Amino acid sequence: MADNKIQLPQSGGGLVRYFEDYKSKLEFGPMTIVIIIVIVIVLELLLKRFNIFGL
């Protein structure tokens, strides 16, 4: 029974390599993202408060 071992192909073990040399054209800092989120929340509250689109 020990002679019937099944050999599976070797894999990366679920590890994915991401290369650091890629530079995005759009880069945002964490504070910019927080400000954008706050602006979206305020706009949504204003739209709901004044019922601009009749919803």
Phi and psi restraints in degrees (range 20) as a CNS / XPLOR table:
assign (resid 1 and name C) (resid 2 and name N)
       (resid 2 and name CA) (resid 2 and name C) 1.0 -71.3 20.0 2
assign (resid 2 and name N) (resid 2 and name CA)
       (resid 2 and name C) (resid 3 and name N) 1.0 -20.9 20.0 2
assign (resid 2 and name C) (resid 3 and name N)
       (resid 3 and name CA) (resid 3 and name C) 1.0 -77.6 20.0 2
assign (resid 3 and name N) (resid 3 and name CA)
       (resid 3 and name C) (resid 4 and name N) 1.0 -14.9 20.0 2
assign (resid 3 and name C) (resid 4 and name N)
       (resid 4 and name CA) (resid 4 and name C) 1.0 -95.5 20.0 2
assign (resid 4 and name N) (resid 4 and name CA)
       (resid 4 and name C) (resid 5 and name N) 1.0 44.2 20.0 2
assign (resid 4 and name C) (resid 5 and name N)
       (resid 5 and name CA) (resid 5 and name C) 1.0 -71.8 20.0 2
assign (resid 5 and name N) (resid 5 and name CA)
       (resid 5 and name C) (resid 6 and name N) 1.0 141.1 20.0 2
assign (resid 5 and name C) (resid 6 and name N)
       (resid 6 and name CA) (resid 6 and name C) 1.0 -96.9 20.0 2
assign (resid 6 and name N) (resid 6 and name CA)
       (resid 6 and name C) (resid 7 and name N) 1.0 125.4 20.0 2
assign (resid 6 and name C) (resid 7 and name N)
       (resid 7 and name CA) (resid 7 and name C) 1.0 -96.5 20.0 2
assign (resid 7 and name N) (resid 7 and name CA)
       (resid 7 and name C) (resid 8 and name N) 1.0 116.1 20.0 2
assign (resid 7 and name C) (resid 8 and name N)
       (resid 8 and name CA) (resid 8 and name C) 1.0 -90.6 20.0 2
assign (resid 8 and name N) (resid 8 and name CA)
       (resid 8 and name C) (resid 9 and name N) 1.0 148.6 20.0 2
assign (resid 8 and name C) (resid 9 and name N)
       (resid 9 and name CA) (resid 9 and name C) 1.0 -65.4 20.0 2
assign (resid 9 and name N) (resid 9 and name CA)
       (resid 9 and name C) (resid 10 and name N) 1.0 145.6 20.0 2
assign (resid 9 and name C) (resid 10 and name N)
       (resid 10 and name CA) (resid 10 and name C) 1.0 -72.0 20.0 2
assign (resid 10 and name N) (resid 10 and name CA)
       (resid 10 and name C) (resid 11 and name N) 1.0 143.9 20.0 2
assign (resid 10 and name C) (resid 11 and name N)
       (resid 11 and name CA) (resid 11 and name C) 1.0 -133.2 20.0 2
assign (resid 11 and name N) (resid 11 and name CA)
       (resid 11 and name C) (resid 12 and name N) 1.0 -178.4 20.0 2
assign (resid 11 and name C) (resid 12 and name N)
       (resid 12 and name CA) (resid 12 and name C) 1.0 -78.6 20.0 2
assign (resid 12 and name N) (resid 12 and name CA)
       (resid 12 and name C) (resid 13 and name N) 1.0 2.6 20.0 2
assign (resid 12 and name C) (resid 13 and name N)
       (resid 13 and name CA) (resid 13 and name C) 1.0 67.4 20.0 2
assign (resid 13 and name N) (resid 13 and name CA)
       (resid 13 and name C) (resid 14 and name N) 1.0 26.4 20.0 2
assign (resid 13 and name C) (resid 14 and name N)
       (resid 14 and name CA) (resid 14 and name C) 1.0 81.3 20.0 2
assign (resid 14 and name N) (resid 14 and name CA)
       (resid 14 and name C) (resid 15 and name N) 1.0 4.3 20.0 2
assign (resid 14 and name C) (resid 15 and name N)
       (resid 15 and name CA) (resid 15 and name C) 1.0 -85.8 20.0 2
assign (resid 15 and name N) (resid 15 and name CA)
       (resid 15 and name C) (resid 16 and name N) 1.0 135.8 20.0 2
assign (resid 15 and name C) (resid 16 and name N)
       (resid 16 and name CA) (resid 16 and name C) 1.0 -119.8 20.0 2
assign (resid 16 and name N) (resid 16 and name CA)
       (resid 16 and name C) (resid 17 and name N) 1.0 133.4 20.0 2
assign (resid 16 and name C) (resid 17 and name N)
       (resid 17 and name CA) (resid 17 and name C) 1.0 -97.8 20.0 2
assign (resid 17 and name N) (resid 17 and name CA)
       (resid 17 and name C) (resid 18 and name N) 1.0 128.4 20.0 2
assign (resid 17 and name C) (resid 18 and name N)
       (resid 18 and name CA) (resid 18 and name C) 1.0 -112.5 20.0 2
assign (resid 18 and name N) (resid 18 and name CA)
       (resid 18 and name C) (resid 19 and name N) 1.0 129.7 20.0 2
assign (resid 18 and name C) (resid 19 and name N)
       (resid 19 and name CA) (resid 19 and name C) 1.0 -85.4 20.0 2
assign (resid 19 and name N) (resid 19 and name CA)
       (resid 19 and name C) (resid 20 and name N) 1.0 138.5 20.0 2
assign (resid 19 and name C) (resid 20 and name N)
       (resid 20 and name CA) (resid 20 and name C) 1.0 -84.3 20.0 2
assign (resid 20 and name N) (resid 20 and name CA)
       (resid 20 and name C) (resid 21 and name N) 1.0 -9.3 20.0 2
assign (resid 20 and name C) (resid 21 and name N)
       (resid 21 and name CA) (resid 21 and name C) 1.0 -81.3 20.0 2
assign (resid 21 and name N) (resid 21 and name CA)
       (resid 21 and name C) (resid 22 and name N) 1.0 -6.5 20.0 2
assign (resid 21 and name C) (resid 22 and name N)
       (resid 22 and name CA) (resid 22 and name C) 1.0 -78.6 20.0 2
assign (resid 22 and name N) (resid 22 and name CA)
       (resid 22 and name C) (resid 23 and name N) 1.0 129.7 20.0 2
assign (resid 22 and name C) (resid 23 and name N)
       (resid 23 and name CA) (resid 23 and name C) 1.0 -121.8 20.0 2
assign (resid 23 and name N) (resid 23 and name CA)
       (resid 23 and name C) (resid 24 and name N) 1.0 121.7 20.0 2
assign (resid 23 and name C) (resid 24 and name N)
       (resid 24 and name CA) (resid 24 and name C) 1.0 -75.1 20.0 2
assign (resid 24 and name N) (resid 24 and name CA)
       (resid 24 and name C) (resid 25 and name N) 1.0 149.9 20.0 2
assign (resid 24 and name C) (resid 25 and name N)
       (resid 25 and name CA) (resid 25 and name C) 1.0 -76.3 20.0 2
assign (resid 25 and name N) (resid 25 and name CA)
       (resid 25 and name C) (resid 26 and name N) 1.0 -28.1 20.0 2
assign (resid 25 and name C) (resid 26 and name N)
       (resid 26 and name CA) (resid 26 and name C) 1.0 -108.5 20.0 2
assign (resid 26 and name N) (resid 26 and name CA)
       (resid 26 and name C) (resid 27 and name N) 1.0 121.3 20.0 2
assign (resid 26 and name C) (resid 27 and name N)
       (resid 27 and name CA) (resid 27 and name C) 1.0 -131.5 20.0 2
assign (resid 27 and name N) (resid 27 and name CA)
       (resid 27 and name C) (resid 28 and name N) 1.0 130.2 20.0 2
assign (resid 27 and name C) (resid 28 and name N)
       (resid 28 and name CA) (resid 28 and name C) 1.0 -123.0 20.0 2
assign (resid 28 and name N) (resid 28 and name CA)
       (resid 28 and name C) (resid 29 and name N) 1.0 139.8 20.0 2
assign (resid 28 and name C) (resid 29 and name N)
       (resid 29 and name CA) (resid 29 and name C) 1.0 -80.9 20.0 2
assign (resid 29 and name N) (resid 29 and name CA)
       (resid 29 and name C) (resid 30 and name N) 1.0 167.3 20.0 2
assign (resid 29 and name C) (resid 30 and name N)
       (resid 30 and name CA) (resid 30 and name C) 1.0 -63.8 20.0 2
assign (resid 30 and name N) (resid 30 and name CA)
       (resid 30 and name C) (resid 31 and name N) 1.0 -35.6 20.0 2
assign (resid 30 and name C) (resid 31 and name N)
       (resid 31 and name CA) (resid 31 and name C) 1.0 -67.9 20.0 2
assign (resid 31 and name N) (resid 31 and name CA)
       (resid 31 and name C) (resid 32 and name N) 1.0 -35.3 20.0 2
assign (resid 31 and name C) (resid 32 and name N)
       (resid 32 and name CA) (resid 32 and name C) 1.0 -62.7 20.0 2
assign (resid 32 and name N) (resid 32 and name CA)
       (resid 32 and name C) (resid 33 and name N) 1.0 -41.8 20.0 2
assign (resid 32 and name C) (resid 33 and name N)
       (resid 33 and name CA) (resid 33 and name C) 1.0 -64.7 20.0 2
assign (resid 33 and name N) (resid 33 and name CA)
       (resid 33 and name C) (resid 34 and name N) 1.0 -41.8 20.0 2
assign (resid 33 and name C) (resid 34 and name N)
       (resid 34 and name CA) (resid 34 and name C) 1.0 -63.4 20.0 2
assign (resid 34 and name N) (resid 34 and name CA)
       (resid 34 and name C) (resid 35 and name N) 1.0 -41.6 20.0 2
assign (resid 34 and name C) (resid 35 and name N)
       (resid 35 and name CA) (resid 35 and name C) 1.0 -64.3 20.0 2
assign (resid 35 and name N) (resid 35 and name CA)
       (resid 35 and name C) (resid 36 and name N) 1.0 -42.4 20.0 2
assign (resid 35 and name C) (resid 36 and name N)
       (resid 36 and name CA) (resid 36 and name C) 1.0 -62.3 20.0 2
assign (resid 36 and name N) (resid 36 and name CA)
       (resid 36 and name C) (resid 37 and name N) 1.0 -41.7 20.0 2
assign (resid 36 and name C) (resid 37 and name N)
       (resid 37 and name CA) (resid 37 and name C) 1.0 -63.9 20.0 2
assign (resid 37 and name N) (resid 37 and name CA)
       (resid 37 and name C) (resid 38 and name N) 1.0 -42.4 20.0 2
assign (resid 37 and name C) (resid 38 and name N)
       (resid 38 and name CA) (resid 38 and name C) 1.0 -63.9 20.0 2
assign (resid 38 and name N) (resid 38 and name CA)
       (resid 38 and name C) (resid 39 and name N) 1.0 -40.6 20.0 2
assign (resid 38 and name C) (resid 39 and name N)
       (resid 39 and name CA) (resid 39 and name C) 1.0 -63.1 20.0 2
assign (resid 39 and name N) (resid 39 and name CA)
       (resid 39 and name C) (resid 40 and name N) 1.0 -42.4 20.0 2
assign (resid 39 and name C) (resid 40 and name N)
       (resid 40 and name CA) (resid 40 and name C) 1.0 -64.3 20.0 2
assign (resid 40 and name N) (resid 40 and name CA)
       (resid 40 and name C) (resid 41 and name N) 1.0 -41.2 20.0 2
assign (resid 40 and name C) (resid 41 and name N)
       (resid 41 and name CA) (resid 41 and name C) 1.0 -64.5 20.0 2
assign (resid 41 and name N) (resid 41 and name CA)
       (resid 41 and name C) (resid 42 and name N) 1.0 -43.2 20.0 2
assign (resid 41 and name C) (resid 42 and name N)
       (resid 42 and name CA) (resid 42 and name C) 1.0 -64.5 20.0 2
assign (resid 42 and name N) (resid 42 and name CA)
       (resid 42 and name C) (resid 43 and name N) 1.0 -42.6 20.0 2
assign (resid 42 and name C) (resid 43 and name N)
       (resid 43 and name CA) (resid 43 and name C) 1.0 -61.9 20.0 2
assign (resid 43 and name N) (resid 43 and name CA)
       (resid 43 and name C) (resid 44 and name N) 1.0 -41.2 20.0 2
assign (resid 43 and name C) (resid 44 and name N)
       (resid 44 and name CA) (resid 44 and name C) 1.0 -64.5 20.0 2
assign (resid 44 and name N) (resid 44 and name CA)
       (resid 44 and name C) (resid 45 and name N) 1.0 -41.8 20.0 2
assign (resid 44 and name C) (resid 45 and name N)
       (resid 45 and name CA) (resid 45 and name C) 1.0 -64.9 20.0 2
assign (resid 45 and name N) (resid 45 and name CA)
       (resid 45 and name C) (resid 46 and name N) 1.0 -38.8 20.0 2
assign (resid 45 and name C) (resid 46 and name N)
       (resid 46 and name CA) (resid 46 and name C) 1.0 -65.5 20.0 2
assign (resid 46 and name N) (resid 46 and name CA)
       (resid 46 and name C) (resid 47 and name N) 1.0 -41.7 20.0 2
assign (resid 46 and name C) (resid 47 and name N)
       (resid 47 and name CA) (resid 47 and name C) 1.0 -63.8 20.0 2
assign (resid 47 and name N) (resid 47 and name CA)
       (resid 47 and name C) (resid 48 and name N) 1.0 -40.0 20.0 2
assign (resid 47 and name C) (resid 48 and name N)
       (resid 48 and name CA) (resid 48 and name C) 1.0 -71.3 20.0 2
assign (resid 48 and name N) (resid 48 and name CA)
       (resid 48 and name C) (resid 49 and name N) 1.0 -36.4 20.0 2
assign (resid 48 and name C) (resid 49 and name N)
       (resid 49 and name CA) (resid 49 and name C) 1.0 -68.0 20.0 2
assign (resid 49 and name N) (resid 49 and name CA)
       (resid 49 and name C) (resid 50 and name N) 1.0 -44.2 20.0 2
assign (resid 49 and name C) (resid 50 and name N)
       (resid 50 and name CA) (resid 50 and name C) 1.0 -97.1 20.0 2
assign (resid 50 and name N) (resid 50 and name CA)
       (resid 50 and name C) (resid 51 and name N) 1.0 -1.4 20.0 2
assign (resid 50 and name C) (resid 51 and name N)
       (resid 51 and name CA) (resid 51 and name C) 1.0 50.2 20.0 2
assign (resid 51 and name N) (resid 51 and name CA)
       (resid 51 and name C) (resid 52 and name N) 1.0 50.5 20.0 2
assign (resid 51 and name C) (resid 52 and name N)
       (resid 52 and name CA) (resid 52 and name C) 1.0 -63.2 20.0 2
assign (resid 52 and name N) (resid 52 and name CA)
       (resid 52 and name C) (resid 53 and name N) 1.0 -38.3 20.0 2
assign (resid 52 and name C) (resid 53 and name N)
       (resid 53 and name CA) (resid 53 and name C) 1.0 -97.1 20.0 2
assign (resid 53 and name N) (resid 53 and name CA)
       (resid 53 and name C) (resid 54 and name N) 1.0 9.6 20.0 2
assign (resid 53 and name C) (resid 54 and name N)
       (resid 54 and name CA) (resid 54 and name C) 1.0 71.9 20.0 2
assign (resid 54 and name N) (resid 54 and name CA)
       (resid 54 and name C) (resid 55 and name N) 1.0 25.9 20.0 2
